[in-house]
Amino acid sequence: MIRTFSFLATLLSASAAYAQTAATSVATTASTTTPSTASNLMQVTLGLLVVLALMAAAAWVLRRFNTAKGNNATQIKIIGGVSVGNRERVMVLEIADQWIVVGVAPGRVNALATMPKHESKLETSIVTDAAPSKNFSSWLAQTIEKRNAQ
């Protein structure tokens, strides 16, 4: 962050030095010769480029150091959902240690039911998937037993 601000300070001081140099050169050339159209055009173009560079640097700094971080810190997890129409869904949300079943339609969200948190099949499969690295033969036996039971 300090490096970014020092970069911006350097950029601002360089543009100020350029403006001062341009002003003194214009003053000396004004006294000796008439200004040409090409030099005026070049000065306007360089000024525009400096302003655009400052705007781009400011946008980059704001994007880089934005304090609002996405949805990483939310307390609500979507456990699952099913579509029951063109624009309607029934979803299960996990909030703390409770599951809430909600109906979602355009412009409306209705709580349908609440229940205590259950262990989902996804969590069970993750635990089962971790087992093969420890003992492949026991994992294979469990998988065959599950397949025969179904």
Sequence and secondary structure as in RCSB ss.txt:
>XXXX:A:sequence
MIRTFSFLATLLSASAAYAQTAATSVATTASTTTPSTASNLMQVTLGLLVVLALMAAAAWVLRRFNTAKGNNATQ
IKIIGGVSVGNRERVMVLEIADQWIVVGVAPGRVNALATMPKHESKLETSIVTDAAPSKNFSSWLAQTIEKRNAQ
>XXXX:A:secstr
 HHHHHHHHHHHHHHHHHHHHHHHHHHHHHHHS   HHHHHHHHHHHHHHHHHHHHHHHHHHHHT     STT S
EEEEEEEE SSS EEEEEEETTEEEEEEEETTEEEEEEEEE    HHHHHHHHHHGGGT HHHHHHHHHHHHHH 
